């Protein structure tokens, strides 16, 4: 990332214009240049390289776009430009939006397969703007890298290494509970879900910031691979389950943004990290577990494991009475059925916060969609032999019943809670958003946190 985005005031200018404004924009150039551009432009070509007709060198770049307000205005541009250094011309708002989309569009996951590097660097002259863009993009790159990494190299111990790297970079404190230590410290559901794997389950715990600052706690689902357990997934459903730690990736990316911006908060990041595997000691349908909070849960389906590891982490998260508690999880297919893969759903126990998150999503073109905590559905996960079951008796409203299950383990009267149910994966290429791991709702959430805590 650092080799692509640079802090400099030199570079070939990139101009953005709409089709209707192209002729008037070209009027600023010599007639020979105008004729060259119009004559050489191919049908459908939207990126025009304008040479200096005297020297033959590239003088400027013109990008023809549908709207100058589009967040993803430069999402495909980095892969279309020749080697060189470029600068975006326009307002500060346009420059920042274009720089973010340019950088995100340049992303490649190349840990296992070499590819030609992108050689079109983007220069930002304003130091503060450069830092904002770089911090945002680096956080989302982190999410993408973590989600894209195959499970063989992204197990609980590997997630722990990422925590350690962030702690070394920004300071703070990191600790973890591993294997049977989880039982010793009363995290029974995290241990239960992860005990069948040779990769021992862990609770990863990072704290950072002034102890007297407002407490902000992030919790992320860290199921590093989900076979479904004894309720085994079909092959098609298991194929991309390396992404089931996408919630953990989201909170790590968001934590990077928070710490890089030095937000005045006391940050805590909790990730229950497990592999939901199949072995002779795997947990079973019909088992009953007593959770950290003391609520007994009957296991209706071992493939509803994310909410099980999250419930112990959420119970722990409130020990310090944080001012705000946010979790991210690749929790339900039901949310994808309702909203598709590109629009993350979220739930909130505080409507004022929810309204602000929605507003920030619209402002930053990182939309999120609020779903209801419809208490009437709580009866759908009742159990005859335990306090509750781990999933609903019907597939209908599956994202809502999962959120209601988690709500049993938070204290909304004292701690406002946000729960994001995300895909963490792009199933199709869009400008700035290649196929693969993705951070969804992060720019909106960070913008809200910055507004709340930094202003």
VEXTIDO-216008 format. One record per residue (C-alpha): x, y negated, z; residue in one letter. Coordinates in steps of 0.25 Angstrom, whole numbers, padded with zeros to 4 digits, always signed. Last residue first. Layout:
% residues N
XYZa;...
This chain:
% residues 455
-0061-0064+0073x;-0052-0052+0074x;-0062-0042+0081x;-0075-0043+0074x;-0071-0049+0060x;-0059-0039+0060x;-0068-0027+0064x;-0078-0031+0054x;-0068-0032+0043x;-0062-0019+0047x;-0075-0012+0046x;-0078-0017+0032x;-0064-0014+0027x;-0065+0000+0033x;-0079+0003+0027x;-0074+0015+0019x;-0059+0019+0019x;-0057+0029+0007x;-0051+0042+0004x;-0051+0047-0010x;-0056+0042-0023x;-0050+0028-0026x;-0056+0015-0020x;-0051+0002-0025x;-0060+0003-0037x;-0069+0015-0035x;-0065+0029-0037x;-0075+0040-0033x;-0076+0049-0020x;-0070+0039-0011x;-0068+0045+0003x;-0069+0040+0017x;-0084+0044+0017x;-0088+0036+0029x;-0097+0037+0041x;-0094+0025+0049x;-0098+0024+0064x;-0099+0011+0071x;-0100+0010+0086x;-0103-0002+0095x;-0098+0002+0109x;-0106+0000+0122x;-0120+0003+0119x;-0115+0011+0107x;-0109+0022+0116x;-0103+0032+0106x;-0104+0047+0106x;-0119+0049+0102x;-0117+0039+0091x;-0108+0050+0084x;-0120+0059+0083x;-0129+0047+0078x;-0118+0045+0067x;-0119+0059+0063x;-0134+0059+0063x;-0134+0046+0054x;-0124+0052+0044x;-0132+0065+0043x;-0146+0058+0041x;-0151+0070+0034x;-0142+0083+0036x;-0152+0088+0046x;-0149+0094+0060x;-0139+0083+0063x;-0125+0085+0067x;-0116+0087+0079x;-0127+0092+0088x;-0132+0085+0101x;-0133+0086+0116x;-0131+0101+0115x;-0139+0114+0114x;-0152+0110+0106x;-0144+0100+0098x;-0149+0087+0092x;-0143+0081+0080x;-0155+0077+0072x;-0161+0070+0085x;-0151+0059+0083x;-0158+0055+0070x;-0168+0046+0078x;-0156+0038+0082x;-0154+0032+0068x;-0140+0026+0068x;-0142+0020+0055x;-0132+0019+0043x;-0124+0006+0040x;-0118+0005+0026x;-0103+0001+0024x;-0098-0008+0013x;-0084-0012+0010x;-0086-0024+0001x;-0079-0033+0012x;-0091-0042+0014x;-0101-0030+0013x;-0093-0021+0023x;-0091-0033+0032x;-0106-0035+0032x;-0109-0021+0035x;-0099-0020+0046x;-0105-0033+0052x;-0119-0027+0052x;-0114-0014+0058x;-0108-0023+0069x;-0121-0030+0072x;-0129-0017+0071x;-0121-0010+0083x;-0122+0005+0084x;-0117+0007+0070x;-0117+0017+0059x;-0109+0017+0046x;-0110+0022+0032x;-0099+0021+0022x;-0102+0018+0008x;-0093+0024-0003x;-0097+0039-0001x;-0112+0038-0003x;-0121+0031+0007x;-0132+0042+0011x;-0125+0054+0006x;-0111+0049+0011x;-0117+0047+0025x;-0123+0061+0025x;-0109+0067+0022x;-0106+0063+0036x;-0094+0059+0045x;-0082+0054+0037x;-0080+0045+0050x;-0077+0031+0055x;-0079+0027+0069x;-0080+0013+0075x;-0081+0009+0089x;-0082-0006+0094x;-0079-0013+0107x;-0073-0001+0112x;-0077+0005+0125x;-0064+0012+0129x;-0070+0026+0130x;-0079+0023+0118x;-0069+0030+0108x;-0069+0043+0116x;-0083+0045+0113x;-0081+0042+0099x;-0069+0051+0098x;-0077+0063+0104x;-0089+0060+0094x;-0080+0059+0082x;-0075+0073+0082x;-0089+0078+0082x;-0094+0068+0072x;-0084+0073+0062x;-0087+0088+0065x;-0100+0089+0058x;-0095+0100+0049x;-0096+0109+0062x;-0111+0109+0061x;-0121+0110+0072x;-0111+0108+0083x;-0118+0106+0096x;-0113+0093+0103x;-0113+0091+0118x;-0111+0076+0122x;-0101+0074+0133x;-0094+0062+0127x;-0082+0070+0123x;-0091+0081+0117x;-0096+0094+0122x;-0096+0104+0111x;-0107+0114+0107x;-0105+0124+0096x;-0116+0128+0087x;-0108+0127+0074x;-0094+0130+0078x;-0081+0124+0082x;-0068+0130+0075x;-0060+0140+0083x;-0059+0151+0073x;-0055+0141+0062x;-0062+0131+0053x;-0057+0116+0053x;-0062+0103+0056x;-0049+0095+0057x;-0048+0085+0067x;-0045+0071+0071x;-0053+0063+0081x;-0049+0049+0077x;-0049+0037+0087x;-0044+0023+0084x;-0044+0013+0095x;-0042-0002+0092x;-0041-0013+0103x;-0044-0024+0094x;-0038-0038+0090x;-0037-0034+0075x;-0022-0033+0071x;-0025-0032+0056x;-0016-0020+0054x;-0022-0014+0067x;-0037-0015+0062x;-0033-0011+0047x;-0026+0001+0052x;-0037+0005+0062x;-0047+0004+0050x;-0038+0014+0042x;-0037+0023+0054x;-0052+0022+0056x;-0055+0026+0042x;-0045+0037+0041x;-0051+0043+0054x;-0065+0042+0047x;-0059+0049+0035x;-0055+0061+0042x;-0065+0069+0034x;-0057+0065+0022x;-0049+0078+0021x;-0063+0084+0020x;-0063+0081+0005x;-0065+0096+0000x;-0073+0101+0012x;-0087+0097+0006x;-0084+0104-0007x;-0078+0116-0001x;-0090+0118+0008x;-0089+0114+0022x;-0088+0124+0033x;-0098+0124+0045x;-0086+0131+0052x;-0078+0118+0051x;-0083+0108+0041x;-0069+0109+0034x;-0067+0095+0039x;-0052+0090+0037x;-0046+0078+0045x;-0058+0076+0053x;-0054+0062+0059x;-0067+0055+0061x;-0062+0040+0065x;-0065+0032+0078x;-0061+0017+0079x;-0062+0010+0092x;-0061-0005+0093x;-0059-0011+0107x;-0058-0026+0109x;-0044-0031+0113x;-0039-0029+0127x;-0030-0017+0123x;-0024-0024+0112x;-0023-0016+0099x;-0021-0001+0096x;-0027+0013+0100x;-0026+0025+0092x;-0032+0039+0096x;-0032+0052+0088x;-0040+0063+0093x;-0034+0076+0088x;-0038+0089+0082x;-0027+0100+0080x;-0024+0103+0065x;-0024+0118+0066x;-0039+0116+0065x;-0050+0123+0073x;-0049+0113+0084x;-0053+0101+0076x;-0068+0100+0079x;-0068+0105+0093x;-0056+0096+0097x;-0063+0083+0092x;-0076+0088+0099x;-0069+0091+0112x;-0062+0078+0115x;-0061+0079+0130x;-0047+0075+0133x;-0042+0090+0135x;-0051+0094+0123x;-0044+0084+0114x;-0030+0088+0120x;-0034+0102+0114x;-0030+0097+0100x;-0023+0084+0100x;-0026+0071+0107x;-0020+0058+0101x;-0014+0045+0105x;-0010+0033+0097x;-0007+0019+0103x;-0006+0005+0097x;+0004+0000+0087x;+0001-0004+0073x;+0010+0004+0064x;+0014+0015+0074x;+0000+0017+0078x;-0005+0018+0064x;+0006+0028+0061x;+0002+0036+0073x;-0013+0036+0069x;-0009+0041+0056x;-0001+0052+0062x;-0013+0056+0070x;-0021+0058+0057x;-0010+0067+0053x;-0012+0076+0065x;-0027+0076+0063x;-0025+0082+0049x;-0022+0074+0037x;-0011+0081+0029x;-0018+0094+0027x;-0031+0086+0026x;-0027+0079+0013x;-0024+0064+0014x;-0035+0056+0007x;-0042+0052+0020x;-0029+0047+0026x;-0024+0040+0014x;-0037+0033+0011x;-0039+0028+0026x;-0024+0023+0026x;-0026+0016+0012x;-0039+0009+0019x;-0030+0004+0030x;-0019+0000+0021x;-0029-0008+0012x;-0035-0016+0023x;-0021-0019+0029x;-0015-0023+0015x;-0027-0032+0012x;-0026-0039+0025x;-0011-0040+0025x;-0011-0046+0011x;-0022-0056+0015x;-0014-0061+0027x;-0001-0062+0018x;-0008-0070+0006x;+0000-0067-0006x;-0006-0054-0010x;+0001-0045-0020x;-0004-0033-0027x;+0005-0023-0033x;+0003-0015-0046x;+0012-0003-0045x;+0002+0008-0042x;+0010+0020-0039x;+0010+0032-0049x;+0005+0044-0042x;+0011+0055-0033x;+0001+0065-0027x;+0002+0070-0013x;+0002+0057-0005x;-0003+0049-0016x;-0017+0043-0012x;-0018+0031-0021x;-0023+0017-0017x;-0022+0006-0027x;-0037+0003-0027x;-0036+0000-0012x;-0025-0011-0015x;-0033-0017-0026x;-0046-0017-0018x;-0039-0024-0006x;-0032-0034-0015x;-0045-0037-0023x;-0052-0040-0010x;-0041-0049-0004x;-0039-0056-0017x;-0054-0059-0019x;-0055-0064-0005x;-0043-0073-0007x;-0048-0079-0019x;-0042-0075-0033x;-0030-0070-0039x;-0024-0056-0035x;-0009-0054-0036x;-0002-0044-0043x;+0012-0037-0043x;+0016-0028-0054x;+0014-0014-0061x;+0002-0013-0070x;-0012-0015-0065x;-0023-0005-0066x;-0021+0004-0053x;-0020-0009-0044x;-0033-0014-0051x;-0043-0003-0047x;-0049-0009-0034x;-0046-0024-0039x;-0061-0029-0037x;-0064-0019-0026x;-0070-0029-0017x;-0079-0035-0028x;-0081-0050-0027x;-0075-0054-0040x;-0085-0045-0047x;-0086-0037-0059x;-0071-0037-0062x;-0061-0041-0073x;-0047-0041-0068x;-0037-0050-0074x;-0022-0048-0072x;-0012-0059-0074x;+0001-0063-0081x;+0007-0049-0085x;+0020-0051-0093x;+0020-0053-0108x;+0028-0066-0106x;+0021-0075-0115x;+0007-0069-0115x;+0007-0068-0100x;-0001-0055-0099x;-0015-0053-0094x;-0018-0039-0088x;-0033-0037-0089x;-0040-0028-0079x;-0055-0026-0083x;-0054-0018-0096x;-0068-0013-0100x;-0065-0016-0114x;-0051-0019-0117x;-0045-0032-0115x;-0034-0036-0125x;-0042-0046-0133x;-0047-0053-0121x;-0034-0054-0113x;-0026-0058-0125x;-0036-0069-0130x;-0036-0075-0116x;-0021-0074-0115x;-0019-0081-0129x;-0030-0092-0124x;-0021-0095-0112x;-0027-0091-0099x;-0037-0099-0090x;-0048-0095-0099x;-0046-0081-0095x;-0055-0083-0083x;-0066-0089-0091x;-0066-0077-0100x;-0065-0067-0088x;-0077-0073-0080x;-0088-0065-0085x;-0079-0052-0084x;-0076-0055-0069x;-0063-0060-0064x;-0051-0055-0056x;-0037-0061-0057x;-0024-0053-0054x;-0012-0062-0053x;+0002-0056-0056x;+0009-0056-0043x;+0016-0065-0033x;+0012-0070-0019x;+0016-0058-0012x;+0011-0048-0001x;+0011-0034-0007x;+0000-0024-0010x;+0005-0012-0017x;+0018-0008-0010x;+0011-0010+0004x;+0000+0000+0000x;
